[in-house]
Amino acid sequence: MAASETTTRSVGLKRSLRFRDLLLYGIILIQPTAPMPVFGVLYQVSHGHVVITILLAMVAMLLTSISYGRMARAYPHGGSAFLYVGNEIHPSAGYITGWCLVMDYVVNPLICVIWCAHAAMNFIPGLPYFVWAIFFALLFTVLNLNGVETSARINTGMAAALGVVIVLVLATVARWLLFLKHPGAGFFLDPLYNRASFSSSAVLHGTSIAVLTYIGFDGISTLTDEAKDPARSVPRAIVLTCLITGILASIEVYAAQLVWPRGAAFPDLTTAYVFVSGRVGGIFLFTVVNGALLLANMGSGMASQLGASRLLYAMGQDGALPKRFFGVVDAKNRIPRNNVLLVGAICLVGALFFSYDLGAELLNYGALLAFTGVNLSSILLGWRHGRMRQWLPMLLSLGGMTTCVVLWWNLGLLAKTAGTVWAIMGIALWLLRRKFAVLPAAEV
Protein backbone atom coordinates (compact mmCIF):
# COMPACT_ATOMS: atom_id res chain seq x y z
CA MET A 1 0.00 0.00 0.00
CA ALA A 2 2.79 2.41 0.92
CA ALA A 3 4.63 1.58 -2.28
CA SER A 4 1.46 2.26 -4.26
CA GLU A 5 1.05 5.66 -2.62
CA THR A 6 4.68 6.53 -3.33
CA THR A 7 4.23 5.63 -6.98
CA THR A 8 1.09 7.73 -7.24
CA ARG A 9 2.81 10.73 -5.72
CA SER A 10 5.78 10.38 -8.06
CA VAL A 11 3.68 10.48 -11.25
CA GLY A 12 3.98 13.82 -13.02
CA LEU A 13 4.12 15.40 -16.43
CA LYS A 14 6.48 13.75 -18.89
CA ARG A 15 9.61 15.75 -19.67
CA SER A 16 9.71 15.21 -23.42
CA LEU A 17 9.88 18.69 -24.97
CA ARG A 18 13.21 19.61 -26.51
CA PHE A 19 14.51 23.11 -27.19
CA ARG A 20 13.24 23.13 -30.77
CA ASP A 21 9.81 21.94 -29.59
CA LEU A 22 9.60 24.87 -27.17
CA LEU A 23 10.76 27.30 -29.86
CA LEU A 24 8.18 26.03 -32.35
CA TYR A 25 5.48 26.25 -29.68
CA GLY A 26 6.38 29.87 -28.97
CA ILE A 27 6.33 30.85 -32.65
CA ILE A 28 2.98 29.11 -33.17
CA LEU A 29 1.58 30.81 -30.06
CA ILE A 30 2.56 34.28 -31.28
CA GLN A 31 1.82 33.52 -34.98
CA PRO A 32 4.32 34.54 -37.68
CA THR A 33 1.85 37.05 -39.13
CA ALA A 34 1.40 38.84 -35.78
CA PRO A 35 2.20 42.39 -37.05
CA MET A 36 -0.16 42.19 -40.03
CA PRO A 37 -3.51 42.67 -38.23
CA VAL A 38 -2.22 45.63 -36.19
CA PHE A 39 -0.19 47.23 -39.01
CA GLY A 40 -2.75 49.92 -39.92
CA VAL A 41 -3.19 51.04 -36.33
CA LEU A 42 0.58 51.23 -35.80
CA TYR A 43 1.00 53.18 -39.04
CA GLN A 44 -1.56 55.78 -38.00
CA VAL A 45 -0.49 56.12 -34.36
CA SER A 46 3.26 56.29 -35.06
CA HIS A 47 2.90 58.63 -38.05
CA GLY A 48 4.33 56.04 -40.41
CA HIS A 49 7.21 54.75 -38.23
CA VAL A 50 6.00 51.19 -37.78
CA VAL A 51 9.43 49.58 -38.09
CA ILE A 52 10.80 51.65 -35.21
CA THR A 53 7.86 50.73 -32.98
CA ILE A 54 8.35 47.02 -33.70
CA LEU A 55 12.10 47.22 -32.95
CA LEU A 56 11.65 49.25 -29.76
CA ALA A 57 9.00 46.82 -28.56
CA MET A 58 11.42 43.99 -29.35
CA VAL A 59 14.06 45.54 -27.06
CA ALA A 60 11.55 45.77 -24.21
CA MET A 61 10.34 42.20 -24.78
CA LEU A 62 13.87 40.80 -25.10
CA LEU A 63 14.82 42.28 -21.72
CA THR A 64 11.58 40.94 -20.26
CA SER A 65 12.13 37.53 -21.85
CA ILE A 66 15.50 37.32 -20.08
CA SER A 67 13.69 37.90 -16.78
CA TYR A 68 11.15 35.23 -17.69
CA GLY A 69 14.00 32.84 -18.41
CA ARG A 70 15.62 33.54 -15.04
CA MET A 71 12.34 32.99 -13.22
CA ALA A 72 11.65 29.79 -15.15
CA ARG A 73 15.06 28.53 -14.05
CA ALA A 74 14.29 29.42 -10.42
CA TYR A 75 10.82 27.84 -10.54
CA PRO A 76 11.18 24.76 -12.74
CA HIS A 77 7.82 23.29 -11.73
CA GLY A 78 5.17 25.26 -13.60
CA GLY A 79 5.52 28.87 -14.54
CA SER A 80 3.49 32.03 -14.98
CA ALA A 81 3.66 35.72 -14.16
CA PHE A 82 1.33 35.48 -11.16
CA LEU A 83 3.38 32.59 -9.73
CA TYR A 84 6.66 34.49 -10.04
CA VAL A 85 5.23 37.74 -8.66
CA GLY A 86 3.34 35.96 -5.89
CA ASN A 87 6.43 34.11 -4.67
CA GLU A 88 9.03 36.86 -5.01
CA ILE A 89 6.99 39.98 -4.15
CA HIS A 90 3.77 39.09 -2.33
CA PRO A 91 0.81 36.73 -2.88
CA SER A 92 -1.53 39.73 -3.16
CA ALA A 93 0.64 41.20 -5.91
CA GLY A 94 0.56 37.83 -7.64
CA TYR A 95 -3.23 37.79 -7.45
CA ILE A 96 -3.53 41.27 -9.00
CA THR A 97 -1.09 40.23 -11.73
CA GLY A 98 -3.26 37.21 -12.47
CA TRP A 99 -6.36 39.41 -12.48
CA CYS A 100 -4.82 41.75 -15.05
CA LEU A 101 -3.97 38.74 -17.18
CA VAL A 102 -7.63 37.70 -17.02
CA MET A 103 -8.41 40.93 -18.86
CA ASP A 104 -5.94 39.90 -21.57
CA TYR A 105 -7.72 36.58 -21.99
CA VAL A 106 -11.10 38.30 -22.26
CA VAL A 107 -10.00 41.11 -24.58
CA ASN A 108 -8.11 38.84 -27.00
CA PRO A 109 -11.25 37.14 -28.44
CA LEU A 110 -12.91 40.58 -28.54
CA ILE A 111 -10.29 42.07 -30.87
CA CYS A 112 -10.37 38.87 -32.94
CA VAL A 113 -14.12 39.37 -33.44
CA ILE A 114 -13.49 42.97 -34.52
CA TRP A 115 -10.76 42.00 -36.99
CA CYS A 116 -12.73 39.07 -38.43
CA ALA A 117 -15.74 41.33 -38.98
CA HIS A 118 -13.64 43.83 -40.93
CA ALA A 119 -11.97 41.05 -42.94
CA ALA A 120 -15.36 39.53 -43.82
CA MET A 121 -16.52 42.94 -45.06
CA ASN A 122 -13.62 42.87 -47.53
CA PHE A 123 -15.20 39.76 -49.06
CA ILE A 124 -18.88 40.77 -48.74
CA PRO A 125 -19.01 44.57 -48.30
CA GLY A 126 -22.79 44.64 -48.66
CA LEU A 127 -23.34 43.50 -45.08
CA PRO A 128 -22.68 46.16 -42.41
CA TYR A 129 -20.04 45.75 -39.74
CA PHE A 130 -22.43 45.09 -36.85
CA VAL A 131 -23.93 42.08 -38.64
CA TRP A 132 -20.50 40.48 -39.06
CA ALA A 133 -19.52 41.35 -35.46
CA ILE A 134 -22.64 39.61 -34.14
CA PHE A 135 -22.02 36.66 -36.46
CA PHE A 136 -18.45 36.01 -35.32
CA ALA A 137 -19.21 36.56 -31.64
CA LEU A 138 -22.02 34.01 -31.88
CA LEU A 139 -19.92 31.65 -34.02
CA PHE A 140 -17.06 31.53 -31.50
CA THR A 141 -19.51 31.02 -28.64
CA VAL A 142 -21.58 28.28 -30.32
CA LEU A 143 -18.52 26.32 -31.41
CA ASN A 144 -16.98 26.55 -27.94
CA LEU A 145 -20.26 25.52 -26.31
CA ASN A 146 -20.20 22.39 -28.45
CA GLY A 147 -16.66 21.56 -27.43
CA VAL A 148 -15.04 22.27 -30.80
CA GLU A 149 -11.32 22.80 -30.26
CA THR A 150 -8.37 23.18 -32.59
CA SER A 151 -5.74 20.49 -32.14
CA ALA A 152 -2.00 21.05 -31.90
CA ARG A 153 -1.63 19.51 -35.37
CA ILE A 154 -4.10 22.00 -36.87
CA ASN A 155 -2.33 24.90 -35.13
CA THR A 156 1.02 23.74 -36.49
CA GLY A 157 -0.46 23.43 -39.96
CA MET A 158 -1.93 26.92 -39.70
CA ALA A 159 1.43 28.36 -38.63
CA ALA A 160 3.08 26.67 -41.63
CA ALA A 161 0.40 28.04 -43.97
CA LEU A 162 0.88 31.53 -42.57
CA GLY A 163 4.62 31.13 -43.15
CA VAL A 164 3.91 30.38 -46.81
CA VAL A 165 1.72 33.50 -46.99
CA ILE A 166 4.57 35.62 -45.58
CA VAL A 167 7.00 34.22 -48.16
CA LEU A 168 4.47 34.89 -50.91
CA VAL A 169 3.95 38.48 -49.78
CA LEU A 170 7.67 39.24 -49.46
CA ALA A 171 8.44 37.63 -52.83
CA THR A 172 5.71 39.71 -54.48
CA VAL A 173 7.01 42.90 -52.86
CA ALA A 174 10.55 42.08 -54.07
CA ARG A 175 9.22 41.56 -57.59
CA TRP A 176 7.30 44.85 -57.38
CA LEU A 177 10.46 46.69 -56.31
CA LEU A 178 12.39 45.33 -59.28
CA PHE A 179 10.07 47.18 -61.65
CA LEU A 180 10.43 50.56 -59.90
CA LYS A 181 12.31 53.16 -61.89
CA HIS A 182 15.50 54.25 -60.13
CA PRO A 183 14.40 54.38 -56.48
CA GLY A 184 16.90 56.43 -54.49
CA ALA A 185 18.34 55.74 -51.06
CA GLY A 186 15.72 58.00 -49.52
CA PHE A 187 12.98 55.67 -50.74
CA PHE A 188 14.42 52.74 -48.77
CA LEU A 189 15.21 54.84 -45.68
CA ASP A 190 11.83 56.57 -45.47
CA PRO A 191 10.06 53.66 -43.68
CA LEU A 192 12.75 53.80 -41.00
CA TYR A 193 12.76 57.54 -40.40
CA ASN A 194 10.93 60.52 -41.87
CA ARG A 195 11.98 63.82 -40.35
CA ALA A 196 8.80 65.66 -41.31
CA SER A 197 6.44 63.25 -39.54
CA PHE A 198 8.62 61.90 -36.73
CA SER A 199 7.34 62.43 -33.19
CA SER A 200 8.86 60.74 -30.16
CA SER A 201 5.53 60.71 -28.30
CA ALA A 202 3.78 59.18 -31.33
CA VAL A 203 6.48 56.52 -31.65
CA LEU A 204 6.28 55.65 -27.95
CA HIS A 205 2.49 55.42 -28.17
CA GLY A 206 2.87 53.18 -31.20
CA THR A 207 5.46 51.06 -29.39
CA SER A 208 3.06 50.51 -26.50
CA ILE A 209 0.64 49.01 -29.05
CA ALA A 210 3.36 47.13 -30.97
CA VAL A 211 3.87 44.99 -27.85
CA LEU A 212 0.79 43.12 -29.12
CA THR A 213 3.06 41.59 -31.79
CA TYR A 214 4.97 39.69 -29.09
CA ILE A 215 2.12 38.67 -26.78
CA GLY A 216 2.33 34.96 -26.12
CA PHE A 217 6.08 34.41 -25.76
CA ASP A 218 5.63 34.02 -22.01
CA GLY A 219 3.44 30.97 -22.66
CA ILE A 220 6.62 28.93 -23.08
CA SER A 221 7.24 29.25 -19.34
CA THR A 222 4.07 27.23 -18.66
CA LEU A 223 5.74 24.19 -20.28
CA THR A 224 8.58 24.09 -17.75
CA ASP A 225 7.27 20.84 -16.22
CA GLU A 226 7.33 19.12 -19.63
CA ALA A 227 10.70 20.37 -20.91
CA LYS A 228 13.95 18.46 -21.03
CA ASP A 229 16.65 20.38 -19.18
CA PRO A 230 14.23 23.28 -18.42
CA ALA A 231 16.89 25.39 -16.71
CA ARG A 232 18.66 25.69 -20.06
CA SER A 233 16.06 25.11 -22.80
CA VAL A 234 13.18 27.25 -21.50
CA PRO A 235 15.14 30.54 -21.10
CA ARG A 236 16.81 30.08 -24.49
CA ALA A 237 13.49 29.34 -26.20
CA ILE A 238 11.78 32.39 -24.65
CA VAL A 239 14.54 34.80 -25.69
CA LEU A 240 14.96 33.34 -29.18
CA THR A 241 11.20 33.38 -29.80
CA CYS A 242 11.14 37.12 -29.09
CA LEU A 243 14.18 37.72 -31.30
CA ILE A 244 12.83 35.74 -34.27
CA THR A 245 9.42 37.38 -33.93
CA GLY A 246 10.95 40.87 -33.86
CA ILE A 247 13.17 40.32 -36.89
CA LEU A 248 10.39 38.73 -38.95
CA ALA A 249 7.86 41.38 -37.91
CA SER A 250 10.25 44.19 -38.82
CA ILE A 251 10.76 42.73 -42.31
CA GLU A 252 7.00 42.35 -42.82
CA VAL A 253 6.12 45.92 -41.87
CA TYR A 254 9.16 47.40 -43.65
CA ALA A 255 8.06 45.73 -46.89
CA ALA A 256 4.53 47.06 -46.40
CA GLN A 257 5.75 50.61 -45.85
CA LEU A 258 7.85 50.48 -49.02
CA VAL A 259 4.74 49.56 -50.97
CA TRP A 260 2.19 51.96 -49.52
CA PRO A 261 2.74 55.67 -50.29
CA ARG A 262 3.41 57.70 -47.13
CA GLY A 263 0.41 59.77 -46.15
CA ALA A 264 -2.05 57.84 -48.33
CA ALA A 265 -5.17 56.69 -46.48
CA PHE A 266 -6.07 53.02 -46.19
CA PRO A 267 -9.54 51.93 -47.39
CA ASP A 268 -9.88 50.15 -44.02
CA LEU A 269 -7.40 50.84 -41.21
CA THR A 270 -8.03 47.57 -39.36
CA THR A 271 -7.21 45.38 -42.38
CA ALA A 272 -4.63 47.76 -43.87
CA TYR A 273 -2.06 45.01 -44.55
CA VAL A 274 -4.56 43.22 -46.76
CA PHE A 275 -4.81 46.29 -49.00
CA VAL A 276 -1.02 46.59 -49.07
CA SER A 277 -0.90 43.02 -50.37
CA GLY A 278 -3.51 43.83 -52.98
CA ARG A 279 -1.46 46.79 -54.21
CA VAL A 280 1.47 44.54 -55.18
CA GLY A 281 -0.30 41.23 -55.87
CA GLY A 282 -3.69 42.22 -57.17
CA ILE A 283 -6.94 40.50 -56.26
CA PHE A 284 -5.22 37.10 -55.90
CA LEU A 285 -2.86 38.15 -53.10
CA PHE A 286 -5.56 40.34 -51.55
CA THR A 287 -7.83 37.30 -51.29
CA VAL A 288 -5.09 34.96 -50.04
CA VAL A 289 -3.86 37.32 -47.30
CA ASN A 290 -7.36 38.37 -46.24
CA GLY A 291 -8.53 34.76 -46.08
CA ALA A 292 -5.44 33.48 -44.27
CA LEU A 293 -5.55 36.21 -41.61
CA LEU A 294 -9.30 35.72 -41.24
CA LEU A 295 -8.84 32.01 -40.51
CA ALA A 296 -5.92 32.73 -38.17
CA ASN A 297 -7.95 35.24 -36.17
CA MET A 298 -10.92 32.89 -36.04
CA GLY A 299 -8.72 30.16 -34.57
CA SER A 300 -7.11 32.59 -32.15
CA GLY A 301 -10.47 34.04 -31.13
CA MET A 302 -12.02 30.65 -30.41
CA ALA A 303 -9.00 29.41 -28.48
CA SER A 304 -8.66 32.57 -26.41
CA GLN A 305 -12.39 32.63 -25.59
CA LEU A 306 -12.17 29.08 -24.28
CA GLY A 307 -8.91 29.92 -22.48
CA ALA A 308 -10.59 32.88 -20.78
CA SER A 309 -13.51 30.68 -19.78
CA ARG A 310 -11.20 28.08 -18.23
CA LEU A 311 -9.23 30.72 -16.36
CA LEU A 312 -12.46 32.14 -14.92
CA TYR A 313 -13.46 28.59 -14.00
CA ALA A 314 -10.18 28.09 -12.13
CA MET A 315 -10.75 31.34 -10.26
CA GLY A 316 -14.27 30.21 -9.43
CA GLN A 317 -12.99 26.89 -8.10
CA ASP A 318 -10.38 28.76 -6.07
CA GLY A 319 -13.01 31.03 -4.52
CA ALA A 320 -11.72 34.24 -6.09
CA LEU A 321 -15.00 34.48 -8.02
CA PRO A 322 -18.49 33.18 -7.09
CA LYS A 323 -18.24 29.41 -7.47
CA ARG A 324 -21.92 28.86 -8.20
CA PHE A 325 -21.58 30.71 -11.50
CA PHE A 326 -17.92 30.57 -12.51
CA GLY A 327 -16.98 27.19 -11.03
CA VAL A 328 -19.60 25.13 -12.86
CA VAL A 329 -18.87 22.68 -15.70
CA ASP A 330 -21.46 21.53 -18.24
CA ALA A 331 -22.10 17.81 -17.68
CA LYS A 332 -22.43 16.98 -21.38
CA ASN A 333 -19.51 18.79 -23.06
CA ARG A 334 -17.31 19.15 -19.96
CA ILE A 335 -16.75 22.88 -20.49
CA PRO A 336 -17.44 25.91 -18.24
CA ARG A 337 -20.65 26.82 -20.07
CA ASN A 338 -21.52 29.91 -18.01
CA ASN A 339 -18.08 31.39 -18.59
CA VAL A 340 -18.17 30.73 -22.34
CA LEU A 341 -21.51 32.55 -22.54
CA LEU A 342 -20.22 35.43 -20.41
CA VAL A 343 -17.07 35.93 -22.48
CA GLY A 344 -19.14 35.62 -25.66
CA ALA A 345 -21.49 38.35 -24.41
CA ILE A 346 -18.52 40.60 -23.58
CA CYS A 347 -17.12 40.02 -27.08
CA LEU A 348 -20.47 40.81 -28.66
CA VAL A 349 -21.01 44.06 -26.76
CA GLY A 350 -17.37 45.08 -26.93
CA ALA A 351 -17.11 44.52 -30.69
CA LEU A 352 -20.04 46.88 -31.23
CA PHE A 353 -18.56 49.70 -29.16
CA PHE A 354 -14.78 49.17 -29.15
CA SER A 355 -12.30 49.90 -31.91
CA TYR A 356 -9.51 47.46 -32.71
CA ASP A 357 -6.83 49.84 -31.44
CA LEU A 358 -8.59 50.40 -28.11
CA GLY A 359 -8.93 46.65 -27.64
CA ALA A 360 -5.25 46.16 -28.44
CA GLU A 361 -4.23 48.81 -25.91
CA LEU A 362 -6.44 47.25 -23.24
CA LEU A 363 -4.82 43.88 -23.86
CA ASN A 364 -1.37 45.44 -23.54
CA TYR A 365 -2.40 47.22 -20.32
CA GLY A 366 -2.57 43.91 -18.48
CA ALA A 367 0.39 42.39 -20.28
CA LEU A 368 2.75 45.30 -19.55
CA LEU A 369 1.79 45.30 -15.86
CA ALA A 370 2.46 41.56 -15.70
CA PHE A 371 5.80 41.99 -17.49
CA THR A 372 6.74 44.76 -15.06
CA GLY A 373 6.00 42.42 -12.16
CA VAL A 374 8.12 39.62 -13.65
CA ASN A 375 11.06 41.99 -14.18
CA LEU A 376 10.79 43.23 -10.59
CA SER A 377 10.59 39.64 -9.37
CA SER A 378 13.79 38.85 -11.27
CA ILE A 379 15.54 41.82 -9.61
CA LEU A 380 14.45 40.68 -6.14
CA LEU A 381 15.51 37.10 -6.90
CA GLY A 382 18.99 38.28 -7.88
CA TRP A 383 19.31 40.52 -4.83
CA ARG A 384 18.29 37.80 -2.39
CA HIS A 385 20.53 35.10 -3.80
CA GLY A 386 23.54 36.95 -5.14
CA ARG A 387 23.52 40.61 -4.14
CA MET A 388 25.98 42.52 -6.31
CA ARG A 389 27.34 39.31 -7.84
CA GLN A 390 24.08 39.29 -9.81
CA TRP A 391 24.50 42.89 -10.97
CA LEU A 392 24.27 42.15 -14.71
CA PRO A 393 21.04 40.08 -14.61
CA MET A 394 19.52 42.60 -12.21
CA LEU A 395 20.54 45.46 -14.51
CA LEU A 396 18.93 43.74 -17.51
CA SER A 397 15.75 43.15 -15.51
CA LEU A 398 15.78 46.78 -14.40
CA GLY A 399 15.99 47.77 -18.06
CA GLY A 400 13.04 45.50 -18.84
CA MET A 401 10.99 46.90 -15.96
CA THR A 402 11.76 50.50 -16.92
CA THR A 403 10.85 50.03 -20.58
CA CYS A 404 7.61 48.25 -19.66
CA VAL A 405 6.63 51.07 -17.30
CA VAL A 406 7.40 53.68 -19.96
CA LEU A 407 5.34 51.81 -22.55
CA TRP A 408 2.48 51.32 -20.09
CA TRP A 409 2.51 55.06 -19.39
CA ASN A 410 2.30 55.80 -23.13
CA LEU A 411 -0.88 53.81 -23.62
CA GLY A 412 -3.94 55.88 -24.50
CA LEU A 413 -5.82 57.60 -21.68
CA LEU A 414 -9.05 55.69 -22.36
CA ALA A 415 -7.24 52.34 -22.27
CA LYS A 416 -5.45 53.23 -19.03
CA THR A 417 -8.71 54.40 -17.46
CA ALA A 418 -10.61 51.24 -18.43
CA GLY A 419 -7.70 49.02 -17.40
CA THR A 420 -7.38 50.75 -14.03
CA VAL A 421 -11.10 50.26 -13.38
CA TRP A 422 -10.62 46.55 -14.08
CA ALA A 423 -7.62 46.43 -11.72
CA ILE A 424 -9.62 48.17 -8.97
CA MET A 425 -12.39 45.59 -9.40
CA GLY A 426 -9.78 42.87 -8.90
CA ILE A 427 -8.45 44.53 -5.75
CA ALA A 428 -12.00 44.82 -4.38
CA LEU A 429 -12.63 41.12 -5.06
CA TRP A 430 -9.35 40.21 -3.37
CA LEU A 431 -10.23 42.25 -0.28
CA LEU A 432 -13.69 40.65 -0.10
CA ARG A 433 -12.12 37.23 -0.49
CA ARG A 434 -9.75 37.89 2.42
CA LYS A 435 -12.57 39.20 4.57
CA PHE A 436 -14.83 36.19 4.07
CA ALA A 437 -11.89 33.78 4.35
CA VAL A 438 -11.15 35.15 7.82
CA LEU A 439 -14.74 35.11 9.08
CA PRO A 440 -15.04 31.35 9.74
CA ALA A 441 -11.85 31.35 11.81
CA ALA A 442 -13.12 34.32 13.84
CA GLU A 443 -16.36 32.52 14.59
CA VAL A 444 -14.65 29.43 16.02
Secondary structure, DSSP 8 states (H G I E B T S, - for coil): -HHHHHHHHH------B-HHHHHHHHHHHH-TTTHHHHHHHHHHHTTS-HHHHHHHHHHHHHHHHHHHHHHHHH--SS--HHHHHHHHT-HHHHHHHHHHHHHHHHHHHHHHHHHHHHHHHHH-TTS-HHHHHHHHHHHHHHHHHTT----HHHHHHHHHHHHHHHHHHHHHHHHHHHTSS---HHHHHTTT--TTT--HHHHHHHHHHHGGGGTTGGGGGGGGGGBSSHHHHHHHHHHHHHHHHHHHHHHHHHHHHHHS-TT---S-STTHHHHHHHHHHHHHHHHHHHHHHHHHHHHHHHHHHHHHHHHHHHHHHHTSS-HHHHT---TTT-S-HHHHHHHHHHHHHHHHH--HHHHHHHHHHHHHHHHHHHHHHHHHHHHHHHGGGGHHHHHHHHHHHHHHHHHHHTS-HHHHHHHHHHHHHHHHHHHHHHHHHHHHHHH-
